[in-house]
Amino acid sequence: MGLTSVVTTLFVLFCRIGGCIMTMPGFASQRVPVRARLFIAIGLTVALAPTLADVVTPVVANATPGGVLFVVLGELVIGVLIGSMARLFFFALETMTTAAAMTTGLGNILGAAIEETETLPAMSSFIMLGATTLVFVMDQHWEMIRGLFASYSAIPVRDGMPADGLLREYSNVLSQSFLLALRISSPFLLFGFIVNLAFGFLNRMTPSVPVYFVSTPLLIGLGIYWFYVMADDFFTAFASAFGAWLLSG
């Protein structure tokens, strides 16, 4: 194998691995420097290259420069889609927990952004921080790397990309992640709906009482206590469902 084939093989491997690392939950956080993500992607490429070289080399060995470019673009798209599929769970969780924070009166209390650059309600920031931490505490980042390695068997490197199959799987993961986020956030959404509805009826029955000034601190206090009660089950359900998807997906 010539030096050109070795460099081309490593670069093709880096395209899928680097694209996945740049969008993978935890690694793709804005709090992780781009240079650190680049070094992680290079390290994984070098570590996996001895095993995956036999898969990539036959494709790029006799390919024309245009064919290699086509393979590189396809591998970039595949890597980004694989990483973003896992990140969909966190996008869905962020969306539903923001809605839950608004219904419990905590929507205007902003906290630091964890996964994205935009500020979130403090409750959402805390949940996103906890969910991201659990990925590394429960070694789910190794499962994501294992899935990336297994993707070379499920989606082999070739002169073309199975766009229909990837988009179909992406839509399935999108619906699955939002159903999971809705299911685990439903206690908070129902709590906010019931409490706000009760205070609305109270305001209609006693218009002279300033219900808003009474209901807001009570709603916030009850919302924080409800989250304290449900936090263990909330994080357990999310981590278990995400881990099950990593093992099966």
Secondary structure, DSSP 8 states (H G I E B T S, - for coil): --HHHHHHHHHHHHHHHHHHHHHSTTTTSTTS-HHHHHHHHHHHHHHHHHHHHHHHHHHHSS--HHHHHHHHHHHHHHHHHHHHHHHHHHHHHHHHHHHHHHHTT-TTSEE--SSSSS-EEHHHHHHHHHHHHHHHHTTHHHHHHHHHHHHHHHS---SS--HHHHHHHHHHHHHHHHHHHHHHHHHHHHHHHHHHHHHHHHHHH-TTS-HHHHHHHHHHHHHHHHHHHHHHHHHHHHHHHHHHHHHH-
